């Protein structure tokens, strides 16, 4: 199986084209992220693991992921006193 590598002239990035037969054999599909790792012999490509909702919820730790993002002092418009309608 042949694989070609080219440099994208607009971005200067390398573009790797994999044949459909190779992707099918490796279980790679469109829009499935790939992880590319440099190794001594070249590059290692593997599919990124995807998690379902149950797995994501199981990995959620409120001590790390919970809480208010901006819990500090009020800034900008937040410092103004509330308007008194009347």
N, C-alpha and C positions, 0 to 999 in steps of 0.2 A: 504494500500500500504506500502510495506517495503522499507526502505532506509538503505544502509549500509555505515559505515564510517570506513576507515582503515588508517593506517599510512604508507606512502611510505618509505620503508627502505633505499632507495638511497638518498632521499632529507630530510626525516624527516617531510614532509608536510602531512597534512591530505588530504585524497582523498574521496570525497563524490560521491557515485554512486546513481544516480536517475533512477528509472524505466522509460522506454519509455512511458508508459501510463500516468505517472505523468507529464512528460515533455510535452507531447502532450496536456494534459488538461490545463497546465499553459502557453502554447504558447512558450515554450522553444525549440529551434532547435540547431542543430550542428553549431558550430562556432559563435553562438550568445553570446556575453559576458553577464555574470551574475554579479550582485553586491551583496555582502554578507555583512550584517550589524549585529553587535551584538546588541541584545535587551535583556531586563530583562528575558524574557521567553526562550531565546535561540538565534537562528540565524534567520534572515530574508533574504530570497533570492528573488531577483527581476531581471527582465531583464533590461539591460542597454538600454537606448533610443538611437536609431541611427538617424542620421540626413541625409537628402538628400542634394544634392548640393545647392539647393535654400536656405535651412535653414542655411547651413554653410556660404554661401555668405552673408545672412542677418545678421549673427552674427559677421561678420568680421568688425573690427574697425581699420582703418589705424593708428590711434594714438597709439593703443596698439600693433597691429600685423604688422604694416608696418615699413619701414625704413631699413637701412642697418644694418646687424648684427654686423659687425666689422668696425665701422666708426671712430675708434680712430687713433692714429699715426701709421705710417707704421713700420713694423718690418721685420726682416730677409731679404730675397731676395728683398722685396719691397723697401728697403732703397738704393739699388744699383742704380747708374745712368743708364739710358737706354743705350744699346749698340749702338755704331755708326758704321754702316756697311760701308765698303768702299773699 
